[in-house]
Every structure is written in C-alpha cells, then in structure tokens.
C-alpha cells in the first residue's frame, strides 16, 4: 500500500467517527412560521408595540432579510405558500392561482381540491373555498390533498432523507395554507368554519388521532362566544388613528370600528368572525402547541418539521386595509401569540435546538381611498364587468365572426377563451388572443394584457414585470391573456363582499415580504440586499444536508449557512 493511500485510509478511519458526530449535530426541529399577507415593511411600522419574545426576538436575534421579493406575478395565497414550500415559481410547481380553469373538466377548480379523497368530518369542506378568488364564486369538490402540487417540497425531501422517520406537520386556518407546507409526505390540519374545529382529509388519516378528537371536543372556539375583539392597548399608544369607517367593511354585524363583536356561538357567521380577528391565530397556535407536545416533535433521532401559517392578518387587511387600527392591533396580538408558541417550543425542544424561519406568502396594497387621500389620485377599484365590453365583442364579431361565447371567464389573473368555439370557427387562437389583449389593455385600470402565446414564444419586453408574468405561466393551467392592473388598482369584490384591499399583483407592495431565520446556530444580522422567498427551501435543505426540492430555483443564503 502506498504511503499516500495509507495516509488517506488512516485519515478516513480517524475522521469517520467525527463525521458521524457532525451529522448528528442537526436541529431537532424546523419551525416554519408564515404570516399570511405580511408586507415586508409592516413589522418595522408596528415594531414599537411588540414585546421582546415574539417578532422582536426573531428580528433582533435572527438573520433578518428586509428586501425579499417574490418573482411571480400572481401574488395569491396558494401561489406564495407553495413557492415557500418548493423554492420554485408557479411555472414549475403549477399553482398559478387560487383557482384556474381546468379545460379537461370544463370548470374552475380550487387549488387543493381532490375528489379522490374525503373529509374525515362530514360537511367540514363547506366554506373552505371562501376568499379563493375575488372574481368568482366557485363550487369546489369536497376532498382535499396536495396532489395538484407538481414539485416536491422541503418537507417531502426531509421525509426522504430520514426514510420517513422525520415527523412532518402543518397547521393553518386555511386548508391551502396547511396542505402546501405539509407537502406530499406530511400531515395537514386546518380550521373548518362550518364545524368550528380543526379537520383533515383521508389523504392523511383514516381516522383522527385521539389527541385531535380530544382537542376538538373541548370546543375552544366557543370560549369566544359573546366576547368582542377590543384594543389590546390604550388607544393613545397606537401608531395609527382610527381610519375612515367608510373604507372598512361591516360583515354581518362585525362592525366597521372597535369593538368588533363575535356574537354567540350559535350565530351563523360566528366561526367566520373568529377567523377575521386575532382569535383565529390564537386557536391555530393552541392547536399547534398541542400537536407539538402530543406528537413529541423534536424528540426523535431525525429532524422534525412543524409549519404554522397564521391567516388572520390577511383577512383583517382585506376587510380594513393595512393602514388601519385593526391591522396594527392584530399584529400586536399575533406578536403575543407567536411569543407563546416560541415559549412552548423552547419548553418542548429548546430554541437552541430549533431552526426557525418566518416569512409571508405575499404582501398587500394600501386601500385605494387611503393612498388617494394622500395625493396619489390614481388608485381605483376595478369593475370586472368592463372587461367584456361592446368594443371587444364588436371586434371579435367583425374580424372573426365570434361573439361573447368565445370568452369563457376571467379568473385572477387570466382571461380564459373558449378554445372549442374558436376552433369550430376555424379561427387562429393566437390572433384571437392578440385582439382580446389589445382591446382589454385600452380599459382604464389595466396596465398590461399579455397573451400566453407571447409568453410561450418568449416575445415579451425585458422588464421585471414581464419576467414575473412569465414565471407565473404553466401550459396546462394558465389562461390565454394575463391581466396586470395598474398600481393600487384591483377588484374589490370577494365572494360578493365589497372589501377594502386585496393582493395579487406583480407590483412591489405585493411581492415584498420579510424573511427571517432564527434559533439554532443562526447569528443576528440585518441584511438589505435583495433575495427571494424561493431561497428559503434550498437554504433549509442545505442547512440539513438534504436534497433540495425537485423544482427549486432559489439560492442558498450564505448568511444562514456560513459559520
């Protein structure tokens, strides 16, 4: 044996035990916290009223990225959640919107619906699709699963790396918030407004674990019966003053100003009221903490994973806007809820043994009247009925002999055409797309109308917004014409309800979210260079030494990985 080879063998023999120890030095738990609709600047705006153990702990003790932006155009809930999970844009993972038109089934489909599976609780799927698309009322099928997601997730790769030994769970008020981060290999629970309890489908279980049945039997949601959402602090301590109540929404007596009564537990919309307030997040955190303890997360040989997606911020901003007393108070209360969750994790696993990452699925715009009052004067609410106007129909008729039946529907952000009608007329689909895009782009409030043919042929201007539109395109799910509304212009109709604000654009206020890594061995650092939330899944994978999700395009963040 050569001396060089002998040295190599000896070195290998000596190093392998140390290498085995190093491999064991992994976090016991990965805790992924997602705050629905948390625009990147809102933590700084309302920081003065946060305590030390919630948001401030993460911001001041972790690697805090203040300039993170999504790189896809349709900044909706499912798109962002699945992008967080996969490290990829919708052009890869396939979730192009909260709904899309399925040409094989000839209907709109909801992102995580799956008729192959049933809810474990009868009727629990009712109302789960509320707020799925601001332009459509969609009759979805009852079952739920992650099978529509076309890429693996970080949690999937974690399961593979441990041969299924890692425990993987995800919890949210929203079904899509829980299912996306659990991936194909984990377990997901979400809150049923119809049942006022946490539910799941038989994709995950044949029957509920005993602890879930026990938690639901306590009827913790009923403890808010007859109570009101009131300010957490004295009114003079808030950053904002009470806004114009005319810009807010009163849903079934929930009121436009504080206090907001939940009503009795017997009230038809009682559970909905809870999810439109800090109560929804409190219930979510309580369930997550119970899961943490009952499933003994962080106690095994391999790293476990818990995702918690808090939904109330998104609902509150839809109803009242981000520059509202309600939005500020909700984040103050969420700060306390997160502090309690982190305390429970510390007691169960230890924060030094837990790798934490916090981000959001999308940002949010200010309510149009709010910015106009400050002198902007160009923000508007868009009337979707103007899309199918006389000028468009007249041109379709004169150039192609087509009527309004050539257009199936508009579902954010796409206009879907009726390919069968167009084909039977012997008309070139590409030409119809071009005419629709040309006419729609003339409507006030529409900034761009982009045809899918131009996306496919890479015939778009080399701009940031056009790249985001391209990243949103999936050939089986995207529509024929992508609409980009002008800045701070959007459809303010959600399931028939007029709302204050909604997201879904490629503009910076909708793409901007915080990204924070904390706990475990992460050094405190505030980082201002631009990153994307697509970087989260690859960074987690690299940190744990496992394979990245199959479609990941994000980069590994050196500030989290480097010692």
N, C-alpha and C positions, 0 to 999 in steps of 0.2 A: 504494500500500500504506500503510495507516495506520501511525502510529508505534508503536502498541500491538502490531499484528500483526508489524511489522518486528522489534520487540524480542523477541517470542515466537519468531519464526523464528530470529533470531540466537542467542537463548538455547538453543534446541533444537539448533542446529548446533554450538554450543560444548560443550553438555553431553553430547551423544550419545557422543562418544569416551570421556568419563569414565564414562558409564553402562555402556558395553561393558566397560571395565576392571573396574568394580564387579561386573558379572555373572560375570566370570571369577574373582572372589575368593570361591570356594566351597571347602568341604572337598574334598580329593581322595578321601577315603574316609569312609563312615559305618560304624562298627563297633558292632553291637548285640549285647551280651552278655546272655544270660538264664540265671539260675541257678535251676533247677527246684526249687520248694518252699522258696525262701529267705524265711522270715518276716522282717518288717521290723526286728525287734529283734535278730536273730541276729548281724548284723555288729557291732553295738555290744557284745553279750555276749562275743564271742570276739576282739574287736579287739586285745587286749593281746598276742596271739601272732602277729599279722600282721606281715609285713615292710613296707618303705616303698614298694615298687614295684607292688603289686597292689591289693587292696581299699583300703588306706590312701591310695594315690595318688588313687584315684577319690573317696574320701570327703573328703579334705582339700584337694584341688586342684580339685574339681568343684562343680557345683550339686547339693547333696545334699538330696533331699526325704525327710524322715523320717516323714511322715504320709500315705503314699499307700495308697489302698484301692480295690479293685475294687468295682464297682457291680452285680454279678450274683451270683446265689445259688449256682450250682453251680461251685465253685472247683476245677475239674479241669484237667488238663494242656492238653488241646486248647482248652478254652474260654479259658484265660488267654493261651496263645500267639497264638491268632487275634485276641483282643482287643488284644494288644500290636501286632500287625501292622496291624489295621484301624482302631484307635481307636474301636471300637464294641462294644456288648454283644452277647450271643448272640441276642437278639431281632432284631438286624439282620443279623449275619454267619451265623447259622444253626447254629453249632456248640454245641448245647445240652448236650452231654456227650461223654464219651469214646466212648460208644455211644448209639444211640437205636433205637427200634423203627420200621422202615420198613413202613408199612401196605400199600404197593404191592407190596413183595416178601415181606411177611409173615414177616419175620425181623429180628433185631437186626443192625445194620450198624455197622462200625467207622468212625470219623470220616473217615479219609483213604483208605479202600479204594476202588478203582475198577477194575472188571473190564475196562474198555476198554483198560487198559494192563498190561504185564507187567514183572516184574523183569528187569533185564539179567543178573543172576546167578541161575541155576536154583536154586530152593529157598531163596533169600535172604529170602523173605517169612515163612518159618517162625519162629514165636515173636515176630514183630514186634508182635503184639497182646497180649503178656503185660502184665499190670497195666493193662488198659484199663478194667476196671470191677470193683469189689470184690464185686459181687453175681452176676456172670455169667461163664460160660466161653463165649466167642464164637468160632464158626468163621467167620473172615473170608476174603474172597476175596483172592487174592494181589497184584493190582495196586495201585498207589498213585499218587495225583495230588492236586492242590489243588482240583479242580473242585467238590467239595462246599462249599467256602467261598463264601458268597453275596455278598461285598463285595470291592472291590478293597483292596489293601494299600498301605502306604507304598512298598514295593519295586515294585509294579505302576505306581504313579504316577511313580516315579523313572524307570522304563523308558520310559514315555510321554513324559516331559519331555525325554528325550535321544534320542527316536526309536529306542530300542533300543541306543544306544551305551554306556550305563552297564552295567558288568558286575555281576551280582547273584548272590550265592551264599549258601547257608545250610547249616550242618553241625550235627549232633547225634547222640547215641547213639540217640535216639528218632526214628522216622520222622515222627511228628506234630510233634515239636519243630523238625525241619528244614523240612518241607513248608510249615508255616503261615507262617513268616517269609520264605521264598523267594517266597511268593505265586504268582500265576499266570504271572509273567513271568521268574522267576529259575530257578536250578538248585539242586537239593537233594541232599544226600548224608547217609546215616545208617548206623549200625553194625548189621550183621546178626549176631545171636548165633549163628545157625546156621553162618555162614561165617567168623566172626571177621575181617570186613573191612568196609570202607565200600562201600555199594551205592546204586543208584538205580533208577528205572524208565524205560521208554521214553517216558514223557511228556516227559522231559528230554533224553534222548540216544538215538540208535540204537545207539551203542557207547560204551564208556568212553573218556574222554580218555587218552592214553598215560601221562600222569603218574599218574592214578588206578590204572591197571593196575600201574605200577611200584611205587607205594606199597603196594598190596595184596600184591604179590609178595614184599615184604620180610618179611611175616609178623611185624610188630612186636608184635602181641598175644602171640605165642609167647615173647617175651622175659620175660614174667612167669611162665612155666611153672616150677613148683617153688618159687616165691617166696611170700612172705606179706605181707599188709598189717600193718605194725608201726607203733607210735607214732613220729611224726616228732620228738618232743621227749622229754626226760626226764619221767617221769610226774609229778614234783612241780611242773612248770611249767604244768599244765593248769588251767583254770578249774573243771572238774568232776572228781569222782572216778568211778571205775568204778561204774556203776549195778548194780542188782539184775539178775543174768543171767536170772532167770525172766521178766523183762519184755522180753527180747530174743528174736530168732529165730535158730535154727541151721538154715540151708538147706544140705542135702546136705554137711554137714561143714565149713561155713564158720565155725562156732563162734560162741558167744554172747559171748565175751570175746577180747581181744587175746592173741596174734596170730591173724589170720584167714588161713588158707592158701588159695591159689588152686588148688592141686592141679596135676597135669600137664596139658599142653595137650591130651592125648588124653582127658581126663576129660569126661564128657557135659555137665556144667554149667560147664565152665571159663570160657567166654566170659561166661556169666551172672555168675559170681563177679567178673569184671573190672568189669562194669558196676555192681556193688553196692559199689564201692570207688573210691578216687581214681584207679585205673588207667584206668577208663572215661573220665574227664575228661582224663587225660594223653594218651590216644590221640586223643581228639577235638581237643584243641589242636594236637597234632602234625600231624594231617591238615589242620586249618585253616591252620596256618602254611605247610605245603607248598602248599596251594591259593593262598594269598596271593602266594607267590613265583612259582609256575608260571603262574598266570593273570595275573600282572603287574597286580594290583589297585593302584589309586591312581596309575597311570602315564599314564592317558589324558586326553582333553580334558574329559570329564564325570565327575561324582562317581560312584564305585563304591560297592558295598554288600556287607558281609560280616556275616552273623548267625551267632553261635556260641551254641548252647544246651547248657549243661552239666547233665547228668542225674543224676550220682551223689548229690548232696545229697538229692534226692527219694527215691531208692532206700534210701539209708542211714537216713533218718528213718523210712521205712516199717518198716524192719527193727528199728531200735533206739530210735527216738524222738529229738526234738530236744535233750533234756537227757541226752545220752549222750556218753561219751568218743569214740565213733565219729563222731558228728555234729561235734564240735569238731575232731577230728583231720582229718576230711575237708575242713572249711573251711580249716584251716591249709594243707593240701596244695593245695587249689584256689586259695588266695591265691598260692602259688608258681607254679602253672600259669598263672594269669591274668597274673602279673608277666612270665613268659617270653613269653606271647603278645603282651603290650603291647610288650615289648622287640623282638620280631620285627616288629611293626607300625611301631615307631619306626625300625628299620633300613631297612625297605622303603619306607615312606611318610612317616614323621615324625609324631609325636603332635601336633605343632602344625598339621599338615595333616589330622588325623583327628578327626572328631566322634564321640565315644564315648557310648553310652548303656547303662547297666546297670539291669536290673530282674529281676523274677521273675514266673512265671505264676500263682502262688498262695502263700499262707502254709501253715502247718501247726499242728495242735494238739499239745499235750503228750500223751504216752501216758496213758490214763485212770488206771492204777495210780499213776503218778508224781504227779499232782495230788491224788489221793485220799490218798496218804501224807502230803501237806502239809496235810490237813484239809478238802479240798473235799467229799469224800464223796458227790458226786452224778454223777461221771463213770462211764459204763458202756460196755461193748461191747454192741452191739445185735444180737439174733438175728433175722435177716430172716424166719425161719420163723414168727415170731409174727404177721406181717402177715396171712397167710391163716388166721385163727383161726376157731373154731367160732361165735363171736358174729357175726362178719361174714357167714359163709356162711348162718347161720340167718336173719339179717335179709334177705339177698338173696332167700332162698327164700320167706320169709313175705310180703314186700312186693311182689316182682316175679316170683316163680316161677323164679328164676335160681339156678344152682349155682356152684361154683367155676370152671366153664368160662367164666364172664363176665369173669374176670380173666386176662389173658394172662401178665403178668410184672411184676416190679419191676426196673427198671434205673435206677440212680442218676441223678437224684433222683425219677424218676417211676414211678407205678403206671400201667401201660397196660391198658385194658379191651378186651374183645373186642367191637368195635362190631357185627360181623355177628351174633353170638349175641344181643346186646341188641336189635338191630333186628328180627330174626326173631320175637322175643317181643312186638314192638310196644310196648316199654318206652321211656320217655323217658330218653335218655342222661344228661341233666342231673340227673335225680333219682337215677340210679344213682351218678353221681359224688359227689353230696352224701352218700349213705348210706355209701359207701366212705370218704370223708373223715371223716365223723362217727365211724365205728367205729374207724378206724385212729388217729385223734387221741386215743383213750382208752388206747392202749397206752403203757406206761411207756417213756420214752425218746423219744417223738415229741412235739415241741413244737408243730408246726403241720402241718395237712394242708389244702392249698389246691387247689380244683378249677380246671381250665382254663376252665370257663365263667365263674367269678367273675373270673378274670384278664381274659378277653375282654370282659366287661361292666364292667370297672373297678369291681368291687364288693369291693375289699379295704380293710382299715384303712389309714389314712395313717401307716404306720410304715416305718422304714428297711428292716427285713427283708422286709416285703411288697413294697416297691419293688424290692428285689433279685430276689425271686421273679418279679415282673412282667417285669423286664429279661431274665430267662432264657427267657421264653416265645416259641416260634416255632410257628405253627399247623400246619406240616407235620411237625414233628419232636418236639415236646413231647408228653408223655403226658397222662393225664386228671386225675391227682392228684399234686401236688408235695408231697413229704415234707421237712420240716425237722426234723432230730433235735435233741434238747436239747443245750445246750453241752457239749462234750467227750464226746459220745456218738456213736458211729459203728460201722459194720460193720467188724470187723477181720478180714475174710476176703478175700484177694486171690488169685484163681486157685486156690482150695483151700488156700492157705497162711495160717496164722494170723500176723498181723502186729502190731507194736507201736502204730502210729499211721497214720492216713490223713486226708486232707483232703476237701473237697467241700461244706462248709457255708457259710452266709452270715454266720457269726459273725466277729468282728473278727480273731481269730487266723488265720483262713483268708483274709481279704481283704487283710490288711496285708502290703505288700511294700516294699522300697526302690526308689527311682527316683533315678538319678544321671546327670547329663550332665557330660562332662569333655572335655579336649583342645581342639583348635582354638582358639576365642576365648572359651571359657566361663570366667567368673570364679568363684573359690572362694566358696561361700556355703552355709550350712546353713539350710534352710528348713523351718519347722514347721507352716505352715498346710496344711490338707488338700487334696490333689489326688487324681487317679485315674490309673492307668496308661493309661487311654484317652487321656490328654493327650499321650502320647509321640509317636504317629504324626502328629497335627496340628502339634506343635511341630517335629518333623523337617521336615515339609513346608514350614512357614512359614520355617524357617531356610534352606531351599534355594530358596525362592521357587517351589515347585511346587504343583500341585493336591493338596488333601487327599484321603485315601481316600474312596470314594463314600458310605460309610455312617457316617463318623466323627462322633462326638458330643462328643469331648473338646475341651478348650480349649487355646489356645496359652499356654505357660508363659513369662511375661514375664521371669523371671529368666534364662532361657536366650537369649531373643531380644534384650532390651534391651542396648544398649551401656553 
